[in-house]
């Protein structure tokens, strides 16, 4: 999406959730191609929404966090904005990720997304919460120990405390700027061509023979 800056120039709109993700996927979104989510991904998306809602309400009710806080970071110099919606924020942001399997360490692009939130909130640290997806989220959440919040623990749950990283933020800006340049040249950038492609709503554009 490209918006007018008010002075005749245009600002491209990126999402914090796209930080350090496949540039080709971002490009197709900007160009307005329709999303075609695989059925198995839709199931996970719905489970993820339910998990976010349930855990978010606990963070709001017990710890006074604001949920789904919208943010905008604007760079007129680079010609784009980064929009985001923080899962939970108070003095620091918390990002909740529902996964079918929990990672040993945080994914780079999740760190980059949280880093954008920390930049906006001017926070020195934030938290990534990974929780295993379940049709009934409370069966997982009920077993979480919140006694040492925000460092919480439990089976099928992992929490990572993450410091703000100035270099990572610069890398994120550089990543978005490269996609912006590709958009302006009307030439799709190289994609990741990895396992993540099977979860992508634009897979049909990169692998037309699989349709």
C-alpha positions, 0 to 999 in steps of 0.5 A: 500500500502506498499513501500520499505524504501530504506534500505530493510525495508518497510513503510506502506502507510496510508492516512490522510483521514483515520485518526481515521476511521474504522480500518477494512476499512483501512485494506481492502484497504491495502490488495488490495480488490476492492472497490464497492461503492453504487450508491447513494454514487457515486452521493454524491462523484461526487457532493463533487468533484464539490463542492471542485473544485468551492469553492477551486477556490474561495479560490485560486483566492480571498485569494491566497491559494494553492489547493490540496497540497500533503504532506507526514509525515514519521515515520521510527520508526513506519514503516509507512507514512501518505500521504495527499492532503490538499484542500487549504493551505496558512498559515493554512490549510482548509479542505472542506467537502460536506455533505447532512446534516451539523453536529452541531460539527465536526466529530472526524475523520475530526478533526483528518484529519485536525490535520494531515495537521496542523502538516505537515504545522506547523500551530497552527490552521486550518479550517473545512468547511462543505457545503451542497451538491447540483447539482449546488454548486454555488447556495450554494456558492453564499450565503456565506459571505466571509467578515470575512474570514476565519470565513465565514458564510452562509445558508447551510454552517458551518465553524469551527476554530480548534486548533492543538492538539498534543494528537490527533495526537498521537492518530492518530499514535496509530490508524494507528499502530494498523492497521499495526499490524493487517495487519502484522498478516493477521487478520482483525481488528474489524470494527465499525459496525455503520451507516457509514457501508452503505457508505463503499466500502468494506461493501460487505466483512463485510456483505456478506449476503446483496449482 
